[in-house]
Amino acid sequence: MGSFGPKYGLNDDKSGTSMAAPYVTGVIAKIWSQCPACSHVEDESCLHSTADFDGLDGNYPNCYGSGLPQAEDAYKCVVNTRC
């Protein structure tokens, strides 16, 4: 995730689990709001299968976890496969 900038009194980049968790939680919340019958296994599968690794430095595989979540693609995946 990028910098919050001076608007929030922060000039450094924020990254890692602390920044990823709210984003991933929001993606899952969107999916569940439209498809409450979906299981967490289906949601996780779509989240992983649609994650983007393009542009990420392959020399640091442990730095990017499961890739960058693609909210719209994950949502479409769940809707098209389950709901």
C-alpha positions in Angstrom: 0.0 0.0 0.0 1.2 3.5 -0.7 1.9 6.5 1.5 -0.8 8.2 3.4 1.0 11.5 2.9 0.9 14.7 4.9 -2.9 14.9 5.0 -2.8 12.3 7.8 0.5 13.5 9.3 2.4 10.5 7.9 5.1 10.8 5.4 6.3 7.2 5.3 5.0 4.2 3.5 2.9 1.7 5.3 2.9 -1.9 4.3 2.6 -5.4 5.5 -0.2 -7.3 7.3 -1.4 -4.2 9.1 -2.3 -2.6 5.7 -3.3 -5.7 3.9 -5.8 -7.0 6.4 -8.3 -4.2 6.2 -8.2 -4.3 2.4 -8.7 -8.1 2.2 -11.4 -7.8 4.9 -13.2 -5.2 2.7 -13.0 -7.5 -0.3 -14.5 -10.4 1.6 -17.2 -8.1 3.1 -18.2 -7.1 -0.4 -18.4 -10.7 -1.5 -20.4 -11.8 1.5 -22.8 -8.8 1.2 -23.8 -10.0 -2.3 -23.3 -13.8 -1.8 -23.9 -14.7 1.9 -24.3 -18.4 1.0 -20.7 -18.6 -0.2 -18.3 -20.5 2.1 -15.0 -19.1 3.3 -13.3 -21.8 1.3 -14.9 -20.5 -2.0 -14.1 -16.9 -1.1 -10.5 -17.7 -0.2 -10.0 -19.7 -3.4 -11.3 -16.8 -5.5 -9.2 -14.3 -3.6 -6.0 -16.4 -4.2 -6.7 -17.3 -7.8 -7.3 -13.7 -8.8 -4.4 -12.1 -6.9 -2.0 -10.2 -9.1 1.8 -10.8 -9.0 2.5 -8.7 -12.1 5.1 -6.1 -11.4 6.1 -7.6 -8.1 9.8 -8.4 -7.6 10.1 -12.2 -7.8 13.4 -12.0 -5.8 11.4 -11.4 -2.6 8.6 -14.0 -2.7 8.0 -13.8 1.1 7.4 -10.0 0.9 4.2 -10.1 -1.0 2.3 -13.0 0.6 -0.3 -14.2 -1.8 -0.1 -11.3 -4.2 -2.1 -8.1 -4.5 -5.8 -8.8 -4.1 -8.0 -7.8 -7.1 -11.3 -6.9 -5.5 -13.4 -6.8 -8.6 -11.9 -10.0 -10.1 -12.4 -11.9 -6.8 -16.0 -10.7 -6.5 -16.7 -11.8 -10.1 -15.1 -15.1 -9.5 -17.3 -15.9 -6.5 -20.5 -14.7 -8.2 -19.7 -16.7 -11.3 -18.8 -19.9 -9.5 -21.3 -20.0 -6.7 -24.1 -17.4 -6.6 
